[in-house]
Amino acid sequence: MIKVITTIEEMKKIIKDEKAQGKSIGFVPTMGYLHDGHISLVKRAKAENDVVVVSIFVNPTQFGVNEDYDVYPRDLEGDKARSEEGGAQYIFHPTVEEMYPYGYQTFVEVFGITDKLCGASRPGHFRGVTTVVNKLFQIVSPHKAYFGLKDAQQVAVIEKMVRDLNIEIEVVPCPIVRESDGLAMSSRNVNLSETDRQSALVLSKSLFKAKEAIEAGIQDAKAIYLIIEKNISEEVSVHIDYIKIVDFDTLEDVTVIEGRVLIALAAKVGKVRLIDNIIMEA
């Protein structure tokens, strides 16, 4: 049966004991309310490692003022069942006080690529992400850590942190998992009304139209941008935060679709902020 660990001390001891037996550790960091996208990461980790740890921690330091920290969905019992189904042996579920005890004043920050995309509209967000992920890496000390590419910028930021700080962990990016109608799976989807859930489909549909245009030979980034913008603007309840067409490695804007390009967007659907992206190799 899967074990839920709530203290850093116990989690570290378990990992030390598992490694002493020569076992490899796979790690899936999450904020909980697990869906099939998360479980695909757990299954991948199980296939490639002896032991799988899933962390469930809604990290307050990556939420800005008036964001959705208080209403972010939580369901530990459901997460336990789903994690066990995916093959995990441990859940690390610390309290905020355990992770950020009184007097905590240390943060990890990656510069440059965090100023773009979600970083531009959510100041301080990635400082919270890199701080908590670095702490989790220190606690769980995995051989491999698995992240979904729905948060492509987050993957790029974590990969850079790992390189720059010489952290001996392999970051494994995994493909986006979508609902049958194309909507990217997200824990936040549960907060969409039925009407907004339908409106949200315009995000993936717009990205797929952009993909079709590129495959048909359009390489001008501005033209691709306008295709996406026009499609999304037809949904009155969807408000664009950003649409970006950038080099996948640097996250710098591109004018021509060539090489490995990330086409990413963020939008408010009703009161819920959603992100989505596609990666094109041209």
N, C-alpha and C positions, 0 to 999 in steps of 0.2 A: 504493500500500500504506500502511496506517495506520502512523504513527510513534509510538514510545513514548519519551516525554521524562522524564528522571529528575531533572533539576536545575531549580531556580527560574530561574536565569540564562538557560538555554536556552529555557525556556517563555516567559519575558518577551520575549526577542528574537524568537521566532517570532510572537507576538501582535503585536508592534510592526510587524514586516514585513507581516503580513497586513492590519493596519489601514491601513498606508501605501498599500496597493493598493485601499483603499476597501471592504474586505470586512467584513461583519458577523459577530460571534462569538457562537455559542450554546454554553452550558456545562451539562454534566450532572455534578454532583458525586455520587460514589458511594463505597461501601466495597468495591466489587468483588463477585465471584461473581454476575455479572449474570444476570438472568432476563428474561422477556418484559416485565415491568413496567418495568425499566430501559430496555430497548430501545424501548419505546413513547415514553419521554422522548427518547431519542436521535433517533428518527424525527421526532418533533415538532420538535426543535431543527433537524434537517436541513431540514425543510420551511420553516422560518422564518428561516434564516440561511445565510450562505455557507460558514462554517467551523464545525465542531462539535468541541469538546474534551470528553472524558470524563475525569474524575479518578478514580483508583482508589487509595484511601488508607484503610487501616483505622486510624482515629484513636484513639490510646490515651487521649487526655484526656477522651473522652466515655464511657469505661467505668469503672464503679466497682469497688471491691474485690470479689473473688469473682464478677465478671461474666464474660462469655464472650469476652474479647479474645483469649486464647490459642487458643481453638478456633474462632474466627470463620472461616468457610470462605474459602479463597483459591484462585484459579485464573487467573493472569495470561494464560496462553496461550488459555484459553477466552474470557476477557474481551476479548482482542484480536480474536478471530474474530467475536464477537458485536457488538462496537462497530463493526467495519468493515462488518459486515452491515447495521447500522442506519444507516450513512452518516457515521460520525465519521472525521475525518482525523487526530486526535491523541489519544493517551492520556497524561495526566500522572500519573506513577507514582513519586512521591518516596519516599525512605526516611524513617523517623521522625527520624533525625538531620538530614536536610535540612530538615524542617519545624520541628523543635524542637531547634536546635543547643544545645550545652553553654552553660549560663547563661541559657537562655530563661526569662523571667519575666513576660511580658505576656499578659493575657487580656482577652477581651471578654465582657461579661455583660449580659443583658437581665433586668430584674427584673419582678416581678408575675406575668405569664402563665407564667413558668417555674417557679413554685411549685406549679402545679397538675398534675393528670393524671400523666404520666410524671415530671415534675419533682419531684412530691411523694415518689415512691417511689425515685427515682434522683438523690439530691442531687449537684449538680455536673455532671450529664449535659449540660444545655443550655449551661453555660459552656464545656464542651469543644466542643459543636456550633457555637456562635456564633464561638468563637475560630478554629476551623479553617476554617469557611465564610468568615469575613472575610479570613483569610489567602489562601484560594483565590481569592476575588474580587479581591484585590490582585494576585495573580500572573497570573491568566488574563484579568482585566479584560474580562469579556464584556459584550455589550449585553443579552443575556437569559440567565437561569439557570432551569433546569427542575427541579421537585421534585414527587414523587408525594404525593398526599393521603392515602396510607396513614399517613404520619407527619404528620397534620394539625396537631398542636401544633407540630411542627418548622417547618412552613410558616409558621404564624402568628408564631412567634418570629423567624424569618429576615426575614419581611416587616416586622416592627416594627424590627428592627436596621437594615434598609435605610432605612426612613423616618427613624428617629431620628438616624442617622449621615450622612444625605444622600448615600447611595451611589447613583451614577447607573447602576443596573442594574435591569432589569425582572425581577421574580420571577414565573415562570409556573407556577401550580399545575396539576397534571394528575391525571386521575381514577385511582382504584385499579384495578389490573388483577388479575383473579382467575383461579384455576384453574377448569376446567370444572365442578368440584363446589362452587365458591363460596369456597374457601379463598383468602384474600388472599395474593398472591405475596410471598415474603420469602426473602432469602438464608438465613435461619435455618431454613427449612423442611427443608433437607437434613439437619439434625441430629435430626429427628423419627424415632422408630422407626415401623415400619409401623402398629403399634397406636395410637401417639400421633398419627400423621398422621390416622387416622380420628377419634380423639377431638377433634382440633383443629377439625373441621368444626362443632362445636357453637357456636363463636364467631360465624361468619358466619350460621349458621342462626338463632341467637338475635337477632342484629341484624335479620335479614330479618323475623322474627316481630314485632319491635318496629315496624318500618316498616309492616307490614300493619295492626297495631293503630292506629297513628297515622292511616293512610289510611282506617281504618274509623271514625275520629272520636274516638279517645281522645286527650286533650290533657294529662292529668295526668301529670307527669314521674315521680312516685313509682310510679304504676301501670305505666308503661313500664319503669322500673327493675326492678320485681318480675318482670315477664315475662322479662326477660333473665336475671336472677339465678336464677330457677326453672329455666330451660332449661339453663343452664350447670352448675348444681349436680347435675344428673342424670348428669354425666360425672365419675366419681370421680378420674380422673387429671388433671383440669383444676382448677387452683387460682386463683381470682380475685385479681388484684392490685387492680384498681379497675374500676368501671362508673360512667361520668360522663355526665350530660346537661347540656350547657352552651351558652351563647350562643357562636356560632361566632367572633365578633369579639373578645369579651372573655375567653372561657373561664370566665366566672362561671356558677355553678350556676343553673338555671332551675327553676321549679316548674310552669310551663305551657309546653307545646310550641307556640310561636308565633314567627314570624320565622324566621331562619336558625339552626338548632340542630344542634350536633355531638353525636352519641351515640357515645362512645368507650369502649373497654375494653382492658384488658391482663390477661393470665393466663399462668401457668406451665402448660405442657403437658408432663408429664414434667419434664425439666430445661431445657426451652426456653421462653424468654419470648417471647410473641407479642402483637402489638397489632392492632386492627382498628377500624373505625368506619364510620358512615354519616352523611351530612349530609341533614337534612330541611328543606324550605322549607314552613312552615305558615302 
